[in-house]
Amino acid sequence: NDDDPNIRIPGRWNSLLGSYLDWAYTSEPQIQLNNRRIVLNRGKVVGGTSAINGMVYMRGHPHDFDRWAELGNKGWAFSDVVPYFKKLEHFEGDDAYYGKDGPINITILPDVLNQDERFLQAADMAGFKRNQNFNGATQEGMGIYHHTVKNGERQSVADAYLKPALERKNLHLETRAHVTRILFDKNQATGVEFVQNNQLKRLEAREVILCGGAINSPQLLLCSGIGAKEQLESFNIPFIANLPGVGENLQDHPMLNLRFKAKVSPKVNTALNTAAYQDYVKDKTGLLQTTRTFAGGFWKTREHLTLPDMQVYFSIGALVDNNDFAIGLSLTRPKSRGYLRLCSSNPFDHPIINPNYLDSHDDLRVYLDSVKMARQIVATPAFADFLDSELAPGDDIQTVEAISHWIREALTTLWHYSGTCKMGKDDLSVVSDNLKVHGVENLRVVDASIMPEITGGNINAPILMIAEKAAELILGN
């Protein structure tokens, strides 16, 4: 269940990573990251990863969805999906680009550390334009991030959608129930099998909808006999449908943090025995009402590009509870592709996950350019009275070779796994544009795994849009 009080507190979000609320998957050794294994966090709790994420609300670039339509997915162009974004949104400010009556609350967090304007002024000095709303007319530029926080508390998908509906007679929530396979009668899905309290149970259904995310949904399909025939046969899994794309096309936004030491301590400490915690408990004010990642934006590393290729985060004390500040760099449109495979037929075994970070040299090039651009921001006079020194990669790391080595040692994930049950019509597609699994009946997938290409930016909002549109498809509207 999601009754852990740390879930509600925005400033405690990073304490949830690696906790009992996290699946904490681990990648295969990443060849281009000096064979490091990367921890891949996922919410193991009601509300999924929306209960442990950083709460940034980002639709993505309109081109992202137009691209989905170009790939043969009718009804998924930006003009088609923007009504679903507006349907789910309730923006606390005044902005015509947002919806006002939806269940997801979107707000601007208070700058309790008084450092947002420093970063934005530095970005101005370095030649970056300002942007009032990354979900508005343009995505490029620097500005303030919007978050899914309501009345000083995290608002997960469960808060916004599930809990208000739990009184309905046709909705029942089971926790600590691990689905082991989808049940079939020939090629028709008829229900699911799951283990709860060490008992094997079954549920019949008119239609089965997988919402397990880009790791769990493809794993469950494979364990149920849907996937590459050779892989299924190697584990003696009864064959239902040959869909070689299940688990392929894995995409993620990698994350790289340049860290700096401040001259003047912003006094960041979000532990539960501090004054900040007492302030929050009293009236939802103070440091813990924020994620400490207030500002950032998007830039292009090459002038000829039509879309931003890097997302930027300015944060203080957000990586760990300390007084360092960071500029985080997240590649928006990685060219690298990975995969997910079974390691056994046991649905309780974690699958083999290989994101293949930096498999494309173009991805490394974008990071090399962006490290230089981030340093230009921090080198402006706006940071003169605040910056003490560069902690990582460090002032002595200046050559392309040295920076490349540091990138391979420091790169990690931004937790945006997607694409492993992609929507489309080609040989590697898994679902159609109505989200039905190819080759079988009465089975859909509704989560980030259906993205044929990852969106540019945080993916919680696009997943919500996918779910809103899926609801209409299921209803036959």
C-alpha positions as CSV (number, residue, x, y, z in Angstrom):
1,N,0.0,0.0,0.0
2,D,1.0,3.7,-0.3
3,D,0.6,4.6,3.3
4,D,4.2,5.4,4.0
5,P,4.3,9.1,4.9
6,N,7.5,9.7,3.0
7,I,5.5,9.3,-0.2
8,R,3.5,12.4,0.5
9,I,6.5,14.6,1.3
10,P,7.9,16.1,-1.9
11,G,11.3,16.8,-0.3
12,R,11.7,13.2,0.7
13,W,11.4,11.7,-2.8
14,N,15.0,10.6,-3.1
15,S,14.7,8.6,0.2
16,L,12.2,6.3,-1.5
17,L,14.7,5.2,-4.1
18,G,16.2,1.9,-3.1
19,S,13.7,1.5,-0.3
20,Y,11.1,-1.3,0.3
21,L,8.8,0.7,-2.1
22,D,11.3,0.2,-5.0
23,W,11.7,-2.9,-7.3
24,A,15.3,-1.7,-7.7
25,Y,16.1,-3.7,-10.8
26,T,19.7,-3.8,-12.0
27,S,20.9,-3.5,-15.5
28,E,23.3,-5.8,-17.2
29,P,26.9,-4.5,-17.2
30,Q,26.9,-1.5,-19.5
31,I,29.8,-1.9,-22.0
32,Q,30.0,1.8,-22.8
33,L,29.8,2.7,-19.1
34,N,33.0,0.8,-18.1
35,N,30.9,-2.3,-17.4
36,R,29.0,-0.7,-14.6
37,R,25.6,-2.1,-13.6
38,I,23.0,0.6,-13.2
39,V,20.2,0.4,-10.6
40,L,16.9,0.9,-12.3
41,N,14.3,2.1,-9.8
42,R,10.6,1.3,-10.2
43,G,7.7,1.9,-7.8
44,K,6.7,-1.2,-6.0
45,V,3.6,0.4,-4.5
46,V,0.1,1.5,-5.2
47,G,0.5,4.4,-7.7
48,G,3.5,2.8,-9.3
49,T,6.5,5.0,-10.0
50,S,4.4,8.1,-9.7
51,A,4.6,7.5,-6.0
52,I,8.4,7.7,-5.9
53,N,9.4,10.0,-8.8
54,G,10.6,13.6,-8.9
55,M,7.1,14.9,-9.8
56,V,8.2,17.1,-12.8
57,Y,5.2,17.5,-15.2
58,M,6.3,17.5,-18.8
59,R,4.1,16.7,-21.8
60,G,7.0,16.4,-24.3
61,H,7.5,18.1,-27.6
62,P,4.5,18.2,-30.1
63,H,6.8,16.6,-32.7
64,D,7.1,13.5,-30.5
65,F,3.5,12.6,-31.0
66,D,3.4,13.7,-34.6
67,R,6.3,11.2,-35.0
68,W,4.2,8.5,-33.5
69,A,1.5,9.2,-36.1
70,E,4.1,9.2,-38.9
71,L,5.1,5.7,-37.9
72,G,1.5,4.6,-38.7
73,N,-0.3,5.1,-35.4
74,K,-3.5,6.8,-36.4
75,G,-5.0,9.1,-33.7
76,W,-1.7,9.8,-31.9
77,A,-0.5,13.0,-33.5
78,F,-0.2,16.0,-31.1
79,S,-3.5,17.5,-32.3
80,D,-5.1,14.2,-31.4
81,V,-3.7,13.8,-28.0
82,V,-3.6,17.4,-26.7
83,P,-7.3,17.2,-25.6
84,Y,-6.4,14.2,-23.4
85,F,-3.6,16.2,-21.8
86,K,-6.0,19.1,-21.1
87,K,-8.6,16.6,-19.8
88,L,-6.2,15.4,-17.1
89,E,-4.7,18.7,-16.1
90,H,-5.5,21.1,-13.3
91,F,-3.0,23.9,-13.4
92,E,-3.0,26.3,-10.5
93,G,-1.9,29.2,-12.5
94,D,-3.3,31.0,-15.5
95,D,-2.1,29.5,-18.7
96,A,-4.2,28.8,-21.8
97,Y,-2.0,25.8,-22.8
98,Y,-3.1,23.9,-19.7
99,G,-6.4,22.3,-18.7
100,K,-8.1,23.6,-15.6
101,D,-10.6,20.9,-14.6
102,G,-8.6,17.6,-14.6
103,P,-7.6,15.4,-11.6
104,I,-3.8,16.0,-11.9
105,N,-2.8,19.1,-10.0
106,I,0.1,21.0,-11.5
107,T,1.8,23.7,-9.6
108,I,4.9,25.9,-9.3
109,L,6.8,25.1,-6.1
110,P,8.1,28.0,-4.0
111,D,11.8,28.8,-4.3
112,V,12.6,28.3,-0.6
113,L,16.3,28.4,-1.2
114,N,16.2,31.7,-3.3
115,Q,18.5,30.3,-6.0
116,D,16.2,30.0,-9.1
117,E,16.8,33.5,-10.3
118,R,20.6,33.0,-9.9
119,F,20.4,30.1,-12.3
120,L,18.1,31.8,-14.8
121,Q,20.3,35.0,-14.8
122,A,23.4,32.8,-15.4
123,A,21.6,31.1,-18.3
124,D,20.7,34.5,-19.7
125,M,24.3,35.6,-19.5
126,A,25.4,32.4,-21.2
127,G,23.0,33.1,-24.1
128,F,20.0,30.9,-23.3
129,K,16.5,32.4,-23.7
130,R,13.9,32.1,-21.1
131,N,10.8,29.9,-21.3
132,Q,7.7,30.5,-19.1
133,N,6.1,27.1,-19.8
134,F,7.9,24.1,-21.4
135,N,4.4,22.7,-22.1
136,G,3.4,25.8,-24.0
137,A,4.3,27.3,-27.4
138,T,7.9,26.1,-27.4
139,Q,10.0,23.7,-25.3
140,E,13.4,25.2,-25.8
141,G,14.8,27.6,-23.2
142,M,15.3,27.9,-19.4
143,G,12.6,28.4,-16.8
144,I,10.9,27.0,-13.7
145,Y,9.6,23.4,-13.7
146,H,6.0,22.6,-12.9
147,H,5.3,19.7,-10.5
148,T,2.5,17.3,-9.6
149,V,2.1,18.5,-6.1
150,K,-1.2,19.4,-4.4
151,N,-1.6,21.3,-1.1
152,G,2.1,20.7,-0.3
153,E,1.9,17.0,-0.9
154,R,2.9,14.7,-3.8
155,Q,-0.1,13.8,-5.9
156,S,0.4,10.3,-7.3
157,V,-1.7,8.7,-10.0
158,A,-3.4,6.7,-7.2
159,D,-4.3,9.9,-5.4
160,A,-5.7,11.5,-8.5
161,Y,-7.5,8.6,-10.1
162,L,-7.7,5.4,-8.0
163,K,-8.6,6.5,-4.5
164,P,-11.6,8.6,-5.6
165,A,-13.0,5.6,-7.5
166,L,-12.5,2.9,-4.8
167,E,-16.1,3.3,-3.7
168,R,-17.3,2.0,-7.0
169,K,-18.8,-1.5,-6.9
170,N,-17.0,-2.5,-10.1
171,L,-13.5,-1.7,-8.8
172,H,-11.5,-3.8,-6.4
173,L,-7.9,-3.2,-5.4
174,E,-5.6,-6.1,-4.4
175,T,-2.2,-5.5,-2.9
176,R,0.7,-7.9,-2.4
177,A,-0.6,-9.8,-5.4
178,H,2.1,-10.8,-8.0
179,V,0.6,-11.6,-11.4
180,T,2.4,-14.7,-12.8
181,R,0.8,-15.1,-16.2
182,I,-2.1,-14.2,-18.4
183,L,-4.6,-17.0,-19.0
184,F,-5.6,-17.9,-22.5
185,D,-8.2,-20.0,-24.3
186,K,-6.4,-20.5,-27.6
187,N,-5.6,-16.9,-28.6
188,Q,-8.1,-15.2,-26.3
189,A,-7.1,-13.7,-23.0
190,T,-9.5,-14.9,-20.3
191,G,-8.0,-13.6,-17.1
192,V,-4.8,-13.7,-15.0
193,E,-3.1,-16.0,-12.5
194,F,-1.5,-14.4,-9.5
195,V,0.2,-15.3,-6.2
196,Q,-1.0,-13.7,-3.0
197,N,-0.2,-14.8,0.6
198,N,1.6,-17.8,-0.9
199,Q,-1.6,-19.0,-2.6
200,L,-2.1,-19.3,-6.4
201,K,-5.3,-17.6,-7.4
202,R,-7.1,-16.9,-10.7
203,L,-9.3,-14.1,-11.9
204,E,-11.5,-14.2,-15.0
205,A,-11.9,-11.1,-17.2
206,R,-13.6,-10.0,-20.3
207,E,-10.5,-8.0,-21.2
208,V,-7.0,-7.9,-19.6
209,I,-5.1,-4.6,-19.5
210,L,-1.4,-4.6,-18.6
211,C,-0.1,-1.5,-16.9
212,G,3.1,-2.8,-15.5
213,G,5.5,-0.4,-17.2
214,A,8.3,-1.0,-19.6
215,I,9.9,-3.7,-17.5
216,N,7.0,-5.7,-16.0
217,S,4.6,-5.6,-19.0
218,P,7.0,-7.3,-21.4
219,Q,8.2,-9.7,-18.8
220,L,4.6,-10.8,-18.1
221,L,3.8,-11.2,-21.8
222,L,6.9,-13.4,-22.2
223,C,6.0,-15.5,-19.2
224,S,2.6,-15.9,-20.7
225,G,3.8,-17.2,-24.1
226,I,3.8,-14.0,-26.1
227,G,7.2,-13.0,-27.6
228,A,10.0,-14.3,-29.7
229,K,9.3,-18.0,-30.3
230,E,12.9,-19.0,-29.9
231,Q,13.1,-17.3,-26.5
232,L,9.9,-18.9,-25.3
233,E,11.0,-22.3,-26.5
234,S,14.3,-22.0,-24.6
235,F,12.4,-21.7,-21.3
236,N,9.7,-24.3,-22.3
237,I,7.0,-21.6,-22.0
238,P,3.8,-22.7,-23.9
239,F,3.6,-20.7,-27.1
240,I,0.7,-18.3,-27.7
241,A,1.9,-15.7,-30.2
242,N,5.2,-15.0,-32.0
243,L,5.9,-11.3,-31.3
244,P,9.6,-10.8,-31.5
245,G,9.4,-7.2,-30.5
246,V,8.3,-8.0,-26.9
247,G,11.2,-6.6,-24.8
248,E,13.0,-5.0,-27.7
249,N,13.3,-1.2,-28.4
250,L,14.1,-0.3,-24.8
251,Q,14.7,3.4,-24.4
252,D,15.6,5.6,-21.5
253,H,16.8,9.1,-20.7
254,P,20.2,8.8,-19.2
255,M,21.3,11.3,-16.5
256,L,24.6,13.0,-15.8
257,N,25.2,15.3,-12.9
258,L,27.8,18.0,-12.8
259,R,28.3,18.7,-9.1
260,F,29.6,21.9,-7.5
261,K,30.6,23.1,-4.0
262,A,28.9,26.3,-2.8
263,K,30.7,29.1,-1.0
264,V,27.6,29.9,1.1
265,S,25.8,26.9,2.5
266,P,22.1,26.8,1.5
267,K,21.6,24.6,4.6
268,V,19.9,21.6,3.0
269,N,18.9,18.9,5.4
270,T,15.7,17.0,4.8
271,A,16.1,14.2,7.5
272,L,13.1,13.4,9.6
273,N,14.7,14.8,12.8
274,T,15.3,18.3,11.5
275,A,13.6,21.7,11.8
276,A,12.6,21.4,8.1
277,Y,10.6,18.3,8.9
278,Q,8.9,20.0,11.9
279,D,8.0,23.0,9.6
280,Y,6.5,20.6,7.1
281,V,4.5,18.6,9.6
282,K,3.1,21.9,11.1
283,D,1.8,23.5,7.9
284,K,3.3,22.0,4.8
285,T,5.9,24.8,4.5
286,G,9.7,24.9,4.3
287,L,12.3,22.9,2.5
288,L,10.3,19.6,2.4
289,Q,7.5,21.1,0.4
290,T,9.8,21.2,-2.6
291,T,11.9,18.7,-4.6
292,R,14.9,21.1,-4.6
293,T,14.9,20.8,-8.4
294,F,13.1,24.1,-9.2
295,A,14.6,25.3,-12.5
296,G,16.1,23.9,-15.7
297,G,15.1,23.7,-19.3
298,F,16.0,22.4,-22.8
299,W,18.8,23.3,-25.2
300,K,20.1,22.3,-28.6
301,T,23.8,21.3,-28.9
302,R,23.9,22.2,-32.6
303,E,22.3,25.2,-34.3
304,H,20.9,23.2,-37.2
305,L,18.7,21.0,-34.9
306,T,15.0,21.5,-35.0
307,L,14.4,20.0,-31.6
308,P,16.2,20.3,-28.2
309,D,18.5,17.3,-27.6
310,M,19.3,17.9,-23.9
311,Q,17.2,18.6,-20.8
312,V,18.8,20.4,-17.9
313,Y,18.1,20.4,-14.2
314,F,19.4,22.9,-11.6
315,S,19.1,21.4,-8.1
316,I,20.5,22.0,-4.6
317,G,20.9,19.1,-2.2
318,A,18.6,16.9,-4.3
319,L,21.1,14.1,-5.0
320,V,21.9,13.5,-1.3
321,D,21.1,15.6,1.7
322,N,24.0,18.0,1.5
323,N,24.8,21.5,0.4
324,D,26.2,20.9,-3.0
325,F,24.4,22.1,-6.1
326,A,24.2,20.3,-9.4
327,I,23.4,20.8,-13.0
328,G,21.9,17.6,-14.3
329,L,21.9,16.7,-18.0
330,S,19.4,14.3,-19.5
331,L,19.6,13.3,-23.2
332,T,16.1,13.9,-24.6
333,R,16.2,11.7,-27.7
334,P,18.8,9.0,-27.3
335,K,19.7,7.0,-30.4
336,S,20.8,4.0,-28.3
337,R,18.4,1.1,-28.0
338,G,18.4,-1.7,-25.5
339,Y,16.4,-4.8,-24.7
340,L,14.7,-6.9,-22.0
341,R,14.9,-10.7,-21.9
342,L,13.8,-13.4,-19.5
343,C,16.5,-15.0,-17.4
344,S,14.1,-17.9,-16.5
345,S,10.4,-18.8,-16.8
346,N,9.9,-17.8,-13.2
347,P,7.9,-14.6,-13.1
348,F,9.5,-13.7,-9.7
349,D,13.0,-13.6,-11.1
350,H,14.1,-10.2,-12.3
351,P,14.5,-10.1,-16.1
352,I,17.7,-9.4,-18.0
353,I,17.7,-5.6,-18.7
354,N,20.2,-4.0,-21.0
355,P,19.5,-0.3,-21.7
356,N,22.7,-0.1,-23.9
357,Y,23.5,3.4,-22.7
358,L,25.8,5.3,-25.1
359,D,25.7,2.5,-27.6
360,S,25.4,5.2,-30.2
361,H,28.4,7.5,-30.3
362,D,26.0,10.4,-31.1
363,D,24.7,10.1,-27.6
364,L,28.2,10.6,-26.2
365,R,28.8,13.6,-28.5
366,V,25.7,15.3,-27.2
367,Y,26.9,14.9,-23.6
368,L,30.4,16.2,-24.4
369,D,28.8,19.3,-25.9
370,S,26.4,19.7,-23.0
371,V,29.1,19.4,-20.3
372,K,30.8,22.4,-22.0
373,M,27.5,24.3,-22.1
374,A,26.7,23.6,-18.4
375,R,30.1,24.9,-17.4
376,Q,29.5,28.1,-19.3
377,I,26.4,28.8,-17.2
378,V,28.3,28.2,-13.9
379,A,31.2,30.4,-15.1
380,T,29.0,33.5,-15.5
381,P,29.1,36.4,-12.9
382,A,25.8,35.3,-11.6
383,F,27.5,32.4,-9.8
384,A,30.6,34.3,-8.7
385,D,29.5,34.7,-5.1
386,F,28.1,31.2,-4.8
387,L,30.4,28.8,-6.6
388,D,33.4,27.5,-4.7
389,S,34.7,24.8,-6.9
390,E,33.6,22.0,-9.3
391,L,33.4,18.7,-7.6
392,A,32.5,16.5,-10.6
393,P,34.0,16.0,-13.1
394,G,36.4,18.5,-11.5
395,D,38.4,21.5,-12.7
396,D,41.3,19.3,-13.8
397,I,39.1,17.3,-16.2
398,Q,39.2,19.3,-19.4
399,T,40.2,17.2,-22.4
400,V,37.7,15.3,-24.6
401,E,39.3,12.0,-23.5
402,A,39.1,12.9,-19.8
403,I,35.6,14.1,-19.9
404,S,34.5,11.1,-22.0
405,H,36.0,8.8,-19.3
406,W,34.2,10.7,-16.6
407,I,30.9,10.5,-18.4
408,R,31.3,6.7,-18.7
409,E,32.0,6.6,-14.9
410,A,29.2,8.9,-13.9
411,L,26.2,8.4,-16.2
412,T,23.1,6.8,-14.7
413,T,19.4,6.8,-15.4
414,L,16.5,9.3,-15.1
415,W,14.1,6.3,-14.7
416,H,12.2,6.8,-18.0
417,Y,12.2,3.3,-19.4
418,S,9.9,2.9,-22.4
419,G,9.3,1.3,-25.7
420,T,9.4,-2.4,-24.9
421,C,5.9,-3.2,-26.2
422,K,5.9,-0.6,-28.9
423,M,2.8,0.6,-30.8
424,G,2.9,0.2,-34.6
425,K,2.6,-2.0,-37.6
426,D,6.2,-3.1,-38.3
427,D,7.7,-6.5,-37.5
428,L,8.8,-5.4,-34.0
429,S,5.6,-3.7,-32.9
430,V,3.6,-5.4,-30.1
431,V,0.4,-3.4,-30.0
432,S,-1.8,-1.6,-32.5
433,D,-2.8,2.0,-32.3
434,N,-5.8,1.0,-30.2
435,L,-3.3,-0.6,-27.8
436,K,-4.4,-4.2,-28.5
437,V,-1.7,-6.8,-28.5
438,H,-1.1,-8.2,-32.0
439,G,-2.1,-11.8,-32.7
440,V,-4.3,-12.3,-29.6
441,E,-7.7,-11.0,-28.5
442,N,-9.0,-9.3,-25.3
443,L,-5.5,-8.1,-24.3
444,R,-4.1,-4.5,-24.2
445,V,-1.1,-2.7,-22.9
446,V,-1.4,0.8,-21.4
447,D,1.9,2.2,-20.1
448,A,5.2,3.6,-21.2
449,S,6.2,0.4,-23.0
450,I,3.9,1.2,-25.9
451,M,5.8,4.3,-26.9
452,P,7.4,3.7,-30.3
453,E,9.9,6.5,-29.6
454,I,10.5,8.1,-26.2
455,T,9.2,11.6,-25.7
456,G,11.5,14.5,-25.1
457,G,11.3,15.2,-21.4
458,N,9.9,13.5,-18.2
459,I,7.4,10.8,-19.2
460,N,4.9,10.7,-16.4
461,A,2.6,13.1,-18.2
462,P,2.6,11.3,-21.5
463,I,1.8,8.0,-19.7
464,L,-1.2,9.7,-18.1
465,M,-2.3,10.9,-21.5
466,I,-1.9,7.4,-22.9
467,A,-4.1,6.1,-20.1
468,E,-6.8,8.8,-20.7
469,K,-6.9,7.9,-24.4
470,A,-6.9,4.2,-23.6
471,A,-9.9,4.7,-21.4
472,E,-11.8,6.1,-24.4
473,L,-10.6,3.3,-26.7
474,I,-11.7,0.7,-24.2
475,L,-15.2,2.4,-23.9
476,G,-15.3,2.3,-27.7
477,N,-15.5,6.1,-28.0
